[in-house]
Amino acid sequence: MHRIRKITAAVLAAVLCFSYAHPASAQKTSDTYNYDRWGDAIPSQAGYEAVRSVSGTDLGTSKFSGVSDMFIAGDGKFYIADTGNDRIIIADGDLERAEGEIKEFGFDGEKLTLSHPGGVYVSEDGMIYIADTDNSRVIRCDATGKTDLVITKPESEQYTAVTFRPERVICDSAGYIYVVDTNVNTGAVMFDPDGTFRGYYGANRVEQTSQVLKDHFWKLFAGEEMRRYMTNSVPAAVSGFDIDEDGFIYTCSSSLSQDVDKIKKVNAAGYNLFADLDVSFGDRPTADYSDYPQNSFVDLDISPDGMINCLDYTNGRVFQYDEECELLFIFGGKGGQTGTFRQVSAIESTESCVYVADSQKNTITVFKKTDFGEIVHRAEKLYNAGYYDEALEPWLEVLKRDGSYRRAFIGIADAFINEGRYTEAMKYAKLADSRWRYNRAFEGAREKWISEHFPLLAAALLITAASALTLRIRKNIRKQSERRKSS
């Protein structure tokens, strides 16, 4: 028995040592982790913590059944698409009580009811847009259910899908309506304010893999019969979207088959502003690519302070990025306890909280910003406003709490560059593995050194030039003297 205890203790000690010696496994075992300068996953301070889980009964109504979407309106109220119960619930801003629900509508003298609504959005003027999925329509109404617009399948040659199946809906400040249609992979379906079909918006690109390029080459020479048996390369469909205060639309894709356009920021012309940036979203592969995690983003949200919250369906995690797509926090995960999920479906946020819906648990989890998260966001706000010097102190405070926090290295490097402290900036740029910041700091240090030593350099050049001129004159005099002697 004594020998068995010794063996058990040895095995447990070995397991503990292995877990501490391999921080890269944090992405599989820890709810809060981040990535260091080498791209390895390491434990990190939590930016958010789960404080409670809200069910339908907690709001004073019947149980949720497959919550698929939610939206926080301008007045702070929650609008929840309770899909299985065929209703939209209106709740107060603290998610403590239901204030009403929408199930029936009056339109052109006809009574309409919802059938598995997939998405909900509330515009600035208080109008509610509902993706009535199983009824193949989009409804626009007020809080009483009074309806002024119903959008059905577009009667256009451009719309080639057999059925119209709206899953998500948003509206911009000009009144244009954008719909995620599960039968369409050419971007969001776009409508005029009066419901007229306009076309598609923000289509994803096809990832140029070797197989795609090979198929494209052979299709140039293939006949009609051969083309039938060749694989068609199509872009990934949009799975969720949001719109920020400046009118930019952000989209996400849940496709596991390609990595391009996972998260996009789309301008009015439909161009992805993230396309030319060297950024990636979600978990990163290990250094030897032995483990290449995949993420499928089912929804995203742009917070009031500009943070990009991406909801990963595969692992039940939230990835939060700043405006420059620098990773800030990762939290959540798969599980049964509060703060983990079975099947995530939607995400919303305020300046202090992030809300995640679980369509299998039928709950909405409230994550509150921690003290560490508050400091990071305070530094971010100053940094994004261009106050690099003022952001220096909170960034240094961040490093005191988490000495491996890469985003702090970037903020400190920028602050030191702005102050002309280039040598220190080079140190932090190196810690952040930011080459262009390091090069910028190096160039600044070089120019600063030259300007500080310019009088010395100028004097040295003048002395060198004078010495060379004197030697040349003496050499010429000596040559002339030798010529006279020889003559």
C-alpha positions as CSV (number, residue, x, y, z in Angstrom):
1,M,0.0,0.0,0.0
2,H,2.9,2.4,0.9
3,R,4.5,1.7,-2.5
4,I,1.2,2.4,-4.3
5,R,0.9,5.8,-2.5
6,K,4.5,6.7,-3.5
7,I,3.8,5.8,-7.1
8,T,0.6,7.8,-7.1
9,A,2.3,10.8,-5.6
10,A,5.1,10.6,-8.2
11,V,2.6,10.5,-11.1
12,L,0.7,13.5,-9.7
13,A,3.9,15.4,-9.3
14,A,4.9,14.6,-12.9
15,V,1.5,15.7,-14.2
16,L,1.8,19.0,-12.3
17,C,5.3,19.7,-13.6
18,F,4.2,18.9,-17.2
19,S,1.3,21.3,-17.0
20,Y,3.5,24.1,-15.7
21,A,6.2,23.4,-18.3
22,H,3.7,23.6,-21.2
23,P,1.8,26.9,-21.0
24,A,0.8,26.5,-24.7
25,S,-1.8,24.0,-23.5
26,A,-3.6,26.9,-21.8
27,Q,-5.9,27.4,-24.7
28,K,-7.3,23.9,-24.0
29,T,-7.5,23.9,-20.2
30,S,-7.8,27.5,-19.1
31,D,-10.8,29.9,-19.4
32,T,-8.5,33.0,-19.5
33,Y,-5.4,33.0,-21.6
34,N,-3.6,35.1,-24.2
35,Y,-0.7,34.9,-26.6
36,D,2.9,35.9,-26.0
37,R,5.4,37.4,-28.5
38,W,6.2,34.0,-29.9
39,G,2.6,33.1,-30.5
40,D,2.3,30.6,-27.6
41,A,-0.8,30.5,-25.5
42,I,-0.1,31.4,-21.9
43,P,-2.3,32.0,-18.8
44,S,-3.4,35.6,-18.5
45,Q,-5.2,37.9,-16.2
46,A,-9.0,37.9,-16.7
47,G,-10.4,40.9,-18.4
48,Y,-14.0,39.8,-17.7
49,E,-15.6,37.4,-15.2
50,A,-19.0,35.7,-15.3
51,V,-21.2,37.2,-12.6
52,R,-24.6,35.5,-13.4
53,S,-26.6,33.5,-15.8
54,V,-30.1,34.7,-16.8
55,S,-33.0,32.5,-17.8
56,G,-36.5,33.2,-19.0
57,T,-37.9,32.5,-15.5
58,D,-35.3,34.9,-14.0
59,L,-37.0,37.6,-16.1
60,G,-40.4,36.7,-14.9
61,T,-41.5,35.0,-18.1
62,S,-41.6,31.4,-19.3
63,K,-38.4,29.5,-20.1
64,F,-36.3,30.4,-23.1
65,S,-36.3,27.9,-26.0
66,G,-33.3,28.2,-28.3
67,V,-32.3,31.9,-27.9
68,S,-30.7,32.8,-31.3
69,D,-30.1,36.5,-31.1
70,M,-30.3,39.6,-28.9
71,F,-29.8,43.3,-29.3
72,I,-29.3,46.2,-26.9
73,A,-31.3,49.2,-28.1
74,G,-30.3,52.9,-27.7
75,D,-32.5,53.2,-24.6
76,G,-30.6,50.3,-23.0
77,K,-33.4,47.7,-23.3
78,F,-32.7,44.1,-24.4
79,Y,-34.5,42.6,-27.3
80,I,-34.2,38.8,-27.3
81,A,-35.1,36.4,-30.1
82,D,-36.6,33.5,-28.2
83,T,-36.7,31.3,-31.3
84,G,-38.4,28.2,-30.0
85,N,-41.2,30.2,-28.4
86,D,-41.8,32.2,-31.5
87,R,-41.5,35.6,-29.8
88,I,-39.3,38.6,-29.2
89,I,-38.8,39.4,-25.5
90,I,-38.2,43.0,-24.4
91,A,-36.3,43.2,-21.1
92,D,-34.9,46.0,-19.0
93,G,-31.3,47.2,-19.2
94,D,-30.3,45.2,-16.1
95,L,-31.7,41.9,-17.4
96,E,-33.9,41.6,-14.3
97,R,-37.4,41.6,-15.7
98,A,-39.3,41.2,-19.0
99,E,-41.2,44.3,-19.9
100,G,-43.1,42.8,-22.8
101,E,-43.0,40.5,-25.8
102,I,-43.9,40.6,-29.4
103,K,-45.6,37.6,-31.1
104,E,-48.3,39.0,-33.3
105,F,-48.5,41.7,-35.9
106,G,-51.1,43.6,-37.8
107,F,-50.2,44.3,-41.5
108,D,-52.6,45.3,-44.3
109,G,-55.6,44.0,-42.2
110,E,-53.9,40.6,-41.8
111,K,-52.7,39.0,-38.6
112,L,-49.1,37.8,-38.7
113,T,-47.3,35.6,-36.2
114,L,-43.7,34.7,-35.9
115,S,-42.2,31.3,-36.7
116,H,-38.7,30.6,-35.3
117,P,-37.4,34.2,-35.5
118,G,-33.6,34.1,-35.9
119,G,-32.5,37.7,-35.6
120,V,-33.6,41.1,-34.1
121,Y,-32.3,44.6,-34.5
122,V,-33.6,48.0,-33.3
123,S,-32.8,51.1,-35.3
124,E,-32.0,54.6,-33.9
125,D,-35.6,55.7,-34.4
126,G,-36.9,52.7,-32.3
127,M,-38.2,50.6,-35.2
128,I,-37.7,46.8,-34.6
129,Y,-36.4,44.6,-37.5
130,I,-37.1,40.9,-37.1
131,A,-35.7,38.0,-39.2
132,D,-38.8,35.8,-39.2
133,T,-36.8,32.8,-40.4
134,D,-39.3,30.0,-40.9
135,N,-41.8,32.4,-42.5
136,S,-39.2,33.5,-45.0
137,R,-39.6,37.2,-44.3
138,V,-38.3,40.3,-42.5
139,I,-40.7,42.3,-40.5
140,R,-40.4,46.0,-39.4
141,C,-42.6,47.1,-36.6
142,D,-42.8,49.3,-33.5
143,A,-42.8,48.1,-29.8
144,T,-46.6,47.5,-30.0
145,G,-46.3,45.2,-33.0
146,K,-47.7,47.7,-35.5
147,T,-46.0,46.8,-38.8
148,D,-45.2,49.0,-41.7
149,L,-43.0,46.7,-43.8
150,V,-42.7,43.0,-44.6
151,I,-39.9,41.9,-46.9
152,T,-40.3,38.5,-48.6
153,K,-38.2,36.7,-51.3
154,P,-36.8,39.1,-53.8
155,E,-38.3,38.9,-57.3
156,S,-35.1,39.5,-59.2
157,E,-32.9,37.5,-61.5
158,Q,-30.0,38.4,-59.3
159,Y,-31.4,36.5,-56.4
160,T,-30.8,32.9,-57.4
161,A,-31.6,31.1,-54.1
162,V,-34.7,28.8,-54.2
163,T,-36.0,30.1,-50.8
164,F,-35.5,33.2,-48.8
165,R,-34.2,32.3,-45.3
166,P,-33.3,35.3,-43.2
167,E,-31.2,34.6,-40.0
168,R,-29.9,38.0,-39.0
169,V,-30.9,41.6,-39.8
170,I,-29.4,45.1,-39.3
171,C,-30.2,48.6,-40.6
172,D,-27.9,51.5,-41.2
173,S,-28.5,55.2,-40.4
174,A,-29.8,55.8,-43.9
175,G,-32.5,53.1,-43.5
176,Y,-30.9,50.4,-45.8
177,I,-31.6,46.9,-44.5
178,Y,-29.0,44.1,-44.5
179,V,-30.0,40.4,-44.1
180,V,-28.0,37.3,-43.5
181,D,-29.6,34.7,-45.7
182,T,-28.5,31.1,-45.0
183,N,-29.1,30.2,-48.7
184,V,-26.8,32.9,-50.0
185,N,-22.9,32.9,-50.0
186,T,-22.4,36.2,-51.9
187,G,-22.6,38.4,-48.9
188,A,-25.5,40.0,-47.0
189,V,-28.7,40.6,-49.0
190,M,-29.4,44.4,-49.2
191,F,-32.7,46.2,-49.4
192,D,-33.8,49.8,-49.7
193,P,-35.7,51.4,-46.8
194,D,-38.9,50.5,-48.7
195,G,-37.9,46.9,-49.0
196,T,-36.7,46.9,-52.6
197,F,-34.0,44.4,-53.3
198,R,-30.7,46.2,-54.1
199,G,-28.2,43.2,-54.4
200,Y,-25.5,41.8,-52.2
201,Y,-23.1,43.5,-49.9
202,G,-19.7,42.5,-48.5
203,A,-19.1,39.1,-50.2
204,N,-16.3,37.0,-48.7
205,R,-13.3,36.1,-50.8
206,V,-12.3,32.5,-51.8
207,E,-9.1,31.5,-50.1
208,Q,-6.4,31.0,-52.7
209,T,-5.2,27.5,-51.6
210,S,-3.2,25.3,-53.9
211,Q,-6.3,23.1,-54.6
212,V,-8.3,26.2,-55.6
213,L,-5.6,27.4,-58.0
214,K,-5.2,24.0,-59.5
215,D,-8.9,23.6,-60.1
216,H,-9.1,27.1,-61.7
217,F,-6.2,26.2,-64.0
218,W,-7.8,22.9,-65.2
219,K,-11.2,24.6,-65.7
220,L,-9.6,26.7,-68.4
221,F,-9.1,23.6,-70.5
222,A,-11.9,21.3,-69.2
223,G,-15.0,20.5,-71.3
224,E,-18.6,20.8,-70.1
225,E,-18.7,17.2,-69.1
226,M,-15.5,17.4,-67.1
227,R,-16.5,20.6,-65.3
228,R,-19.6,18.8,-63.9
229,Y,-17.3,16.5,-61.9
230,M,-14.9,19.2,-60.7
231,T,-15.3,20.9,-57.2
232,N,-16.7,24.4,-57.2
233,S,-14.8,26.8,-55.0
234,V,-17.3,29.2,-53.4
235,P,-16.8,31.9,-50.7
236,A,-17.9,31.3,-47.1
237,A,-21.3,32.7,-46.2
238,V,-21.7,35.5,-43.7
239,S,-22.9,34.1,-40.3
240,G,-23.4,37.3,-38.3
241,F,-22.8,41.1,-38.4
242,D,-22.9,44.4,-36.5
243,I,-22.7,48.0,-37.4
244,D,-20.6,50.6,-35.5
245,E,-21.3,54.3,-34.7
246,D,-19.5,55.4,-37.9
247,G,-21.6,53.2,-40.1
248,F,-19.0,50.5,-40.8
249,I,-20.5,47.0,-41.0
250,Y,-18.5,44.2,-39.5
251,T,-19.2,40.6,-40.6
252,C,-18.0,37.2,-39.4
253,S,-18.0,33.7,-40.9
254,S,-18.5,30.3,-39.3
255,S,-16.8,28.4,-42.1
256,L,-14.0,26.0,-41.0
257,S,-12.8,25.4,-44.5
258,Q,-11.0,28.7,-45.0
259,D,-9.2,31.3,-43.0
260,V,-9.7,34.5,-45.1
261,D,-12.4,37.0,-44.2
262,K,-13.2,35.4,-40.9
263,I,-13.8,38.9,-39.5
264,K,-14.3,41.9,-41.8
265,K,-14.8,45.6,-41.5
266,V,-16.6,46.7,-44.6
267,N,-16.9,50.2,-45.9
268,A,-19.7,51.7,-48.1
269,A,-18.1,50.3,-51.2
270,G,-18.1,46.8,-49.8
271,Y,-14.4,46.7,-49.4
272,N,-12.8,44.8,-46.4
273,L,-10.6,47.3,-44.5
274,F,-8.9,44.4,-42.7
275,A,-7.9,42.7,-45.9
276,D,-4.5,44.5,-46.2
277,L,-3.6,44.1,-42.5
278,D,-1.4,41.3,-41.3
279,V,-3.9,40.1,-38.7
280,S,-5.5,36.8,-37.7
281,F,-8.5,36.1,-35.6
282,G,-9.1,33.3,-33.1
283,D,-6.6,30.7,-31.7
284,R,-3.2,30.4,-33.2
285,P,-1.4,27.3,-34.3
286,T,1.6,25.9,-32.3
287,A,5.1,26.8,-33.5
288,D,5.5,23.5,-35.3
289,Y,1.9,23.5,-36.6
290,S,1.3,20.1,-34.8
291,D,-1.9,21.7,-33.4
292,Y,-3.9,24.0,-35.7
293,P,-7.0,25.0,-33.8
294,Q,-10.1,26.1,-35.8
295,N,-12.6,28.7,-34.9
296,S,-16.0,29.3,-36.4
297,F,-17.4,32.7,-35.6
298,V,-21.1,32.7,-35.3
299,D,-21.7,36.3,-34.2
300,L,-19.8,39.5,-33.4
301,D,-20.5,42.8,-31.6
302,I,-18.9,46.2,-31.7
303,S,-18.9,47.7,-28.2
304,P,-19.7,51.4,-27.5
305,D,-16.0,52.0,-27.0
306,G,-15.0,50.3,-30.3
307,M,-13.9,46.9,-29.1
308,I,-14.6,44.0,-31.4
309,N,-16.1,41.0,-29.6
310,C,-16.0,37.8,-31.7
311,L,-18.0,34.7,-30.6
312,D,-16.5,31.3,-31.4
313,Y,-19.1,28.6,-31.9
314,T,-16.6,25.8,-31.9
315,N,-15.0,26.4,-28.5
316,G,-17.6,28.6,-26.9
317,R,-15.2,31.5,-26.4
318,V,-15.1,35.2,-26.8
319,F,-12.1,36.8,-28.5
320,Q,-12.0,40.6,-27.9
321,Y,-9.9,42.9,-30.1
322,D,-9.2,46.6,-30.2
323,E,-9.7,48.9,-33.2
324,E,-6.4,47.8,-34.6
325,C,-7.3,44.1,-34.3
326,E,-4.8,43.6,-31.4
327,L,-6.0,40.8,-29.2
328,L,-7.0,42.0,-25.7
329,F,-8.9,39.1,-23.9
330,I,-10.1,35.6,-24.4
331,F,-12.7,34.2,-22.1
332,G,-15.5,31.6,-21.9
333,G,-15.2,27.9,-23.0
334,K,-17.2,24.7,-23.2
335,G,-18.8,23.4,-20.1
336,G,-21.8,23.4,-17.7
337,Q,-20.8,25.9,-15.1
338,T,-21.5,29.7,-15.2
339,G,-19.1,31.3,-17.7
340,T,-18.9,28.3,-20.0
341,F,-21.3,27.2,-22.7
342,R,-22.9,24.3,-24.5
343,Q,-23.9,26.1,-27.8
344,V,-23.2,29.9,-28.1
345,S,-25.5,31.8,-30.4
346,A,-25.3,35.6,-29.9
347,I,-23.2,38.3,-28.3
348,E,-23.9,41.9,-27.2
349,S,-22.0,44.3,-25.0
350,T,-22.1,47.6,-23.1
351,E,-19.0,49.5,-21.8
352,S,-18.9,47.4,-18.6
353,C,-20.4,44.1,-19.6
354,V,-20.4,41.4,-22.3
355,Y,-23.6,39.2,-22.8
356,V,-23.5,35.8,-24.4
357,A,-26.5,33.7,-25.3
358,D,-26.5,29.9,-25.2
359,S,-29.2,28.3,-27.3
360,Q,-28.8,24.9,-25.6
361,K,-28.6,26.0,-22.0
362,N,-31.3,28.6,-22.8
363,T,-29.5,31.3,-20.8
364,I,-27.8,34.6,-21.2
365,T,-24.5,34.9,-19.3
366,V,-23.4,38.3,-18.0
367,F,-19.6,38.9,-18.0
368,K,-18.5,41.9,-16.0
369,K,-15.3,43.8,-16.7
370,T,-12.6,43.1,-14.0
371,D,-10.2,45.7,-12.5
372,F,-7.6,44.5,-14.9
373,G,-10.0,44.9,-17.8
374,E,-10.8,48.4,-16.7
375,I,-7.1,49.4,-16.7
376,V,-6.6,47.9,-20.2
377,H,-9.6,49.7,-21.6
378,R,-8.6,53.0,-20.0
379,A,-5.2,52.7,-21.6
380,E,-6.9,51.7,-24.9
381,K,-9.2,54.7,-24.9
382,L,-6.3,57.1,-24.4
383,Y,-4.2,55.3,-27.0
384,N,-7.0,55.3,-29.6
385,A,-7.5,59.0,-29.1
386,G,-3.8,59.6,-29.8
387,Y,-2.9,60.4,-26.2
388,Y,0.1,58.0,-26.2
389,D,1.9,59.8,-23.3
390,E,-1.2,59.8,-21.1
391,A,-1.7,56.1,-21.9
392,L,1.8,55.2,-20.7
393,E,1.0,55.0,-17.0
394,P,-2.0,52.6,-17.3
395,W,0.0,50.5,-19.7
396,L,2.8,50.2,-17.1
397,E,0.2,49.3,-14.5
398,V,-1.0,46.5,-16.8
399,L,2.5,45.1,-17.0
400,K,2.7,45.1,-13.2
401,R,-0.3,42.8,-13.1
402,D,0.6,40.7,-16.2
403,G,4.2,40.8,-17.2
404,S,3.6,39.0,-20.5
405,Y,0.7,41.2,-21.8
406,R,1.7,41.9,-25.4
407,R,-0.7,44.7,-26.0
408,A,0.9,46.7,-23.2
409,F,4.4,46.3,-24.8
410,I,2.9,47.8,-28.0
411,G,1.3,50.8,-26.1
412,I,4.5,51.5,-24.2
413,A,6.7,51.3,-27.3
414,D,4.4,53.8,-29.0
415,A,4.4,56.1,-26.0
416,F,8.2,56.1,-25.9
417,I,8.5,56.7,-29.6
418,N,6.2,59.7,-29.2
419,E,8.4,61.0,-26.3
420,G,11.6,60.5,-28.3
421,R,12.8,57.8,-25.9
422,Y,13.8,55.6,-28.8
423,T,16.2,53.2,-27.1
424,E,13.5,52.3,-24.6
425,A,11.0,52.0,-27.4
426,M,13.2,49.5,-29.2
427,K,13.2,47.4,-26.1
428,Y,9.5,47.2,-25.8
429,A,8.9,46.9,-29.6
430,K,11.2,43.8,-29.4
431,L,9.2,42.4,-26.5
432,A,6.0,42.9,-28.6
433,D,7.7,41.3,-31.6
434,S,6.6,44.4,-33.6
435,R,9.1,44.8,-36.4
436,W,7.8,48.0,-37.9
437,R,7.7,49.7,-34.5
438,Y,11.3,48.5,-33.8
439,N,12.4,49.9,-37.2
440,R,10.6,53.2,-36.5
441,A,12.3,53.5,-33.1
442,F,15.7,52.5,-34.6
443,E,15.4,55.2,-37.3
444,G,14.4,57.7,-34.6
445,A,17.4,56.7,-32.4
446,R,19.7,57.1,-35.4
447,E,18.4,60.5,-36.4
448,K,18.5,61.7,-32.8
449,W,22.1,60.5,-32.4
450,I,23.1,62.3,-35.6
451,S,21.4,65.5,-34.6
452,E,23.0,65.4,-31.1
453,H,26.5,64.7,-32.5
454,F,26.2,66.9,-35.6
455,P,28.6,69.7,-34.4
456,L,31.2,67.0,-33.6
457,L,30.6,65.2,-36.9
458,A,30.8,68.5,-38.8
459,A,34.0,69.5,-37.1
460,A,35.5,66.1,-37.8
461,L,34.5,66.3,-41.4
462,L,36.0,69.8,-41.7
463,I,39.2,68.7,-40.0
464,T,39.4,65.7,-42.3
465,A,38.7,67.8,-45.4
466,A,41.3,70.4,-44.3
467,S,43.9,67.7,-43.6
468,A,43.3,66.2,-47.0
469,L,43.5,69.6,-48.7
470,T,46.8,70.4,-46.8
471,L,48.3,67.1,-47.8
472,R,47.4,67.6,-51.4
473,I,48.9,71.1,-51.4
474,R,52.1,69.8,-49.8
475,K,52.2,67.0,-52.3
476,N,51.8,69.4,-55.2
477,I,54.6,71.7,-53.8
478,R,56.9,68.7,-53.4
479,K,56.3,67.7,-57.0
480,Q,57.0,71.2,-58.4
481,S,60.2,71.4,-56.3
482,E,61.3,68.0,-57.7
483,R,60.7,69.2,-61.3
484,R,62.7,72.3,-60.8
485,K,65.6,70.3,-59.4
486,S,65.5,67.9,-62.4
487,S,65.4,70.7,-64.9
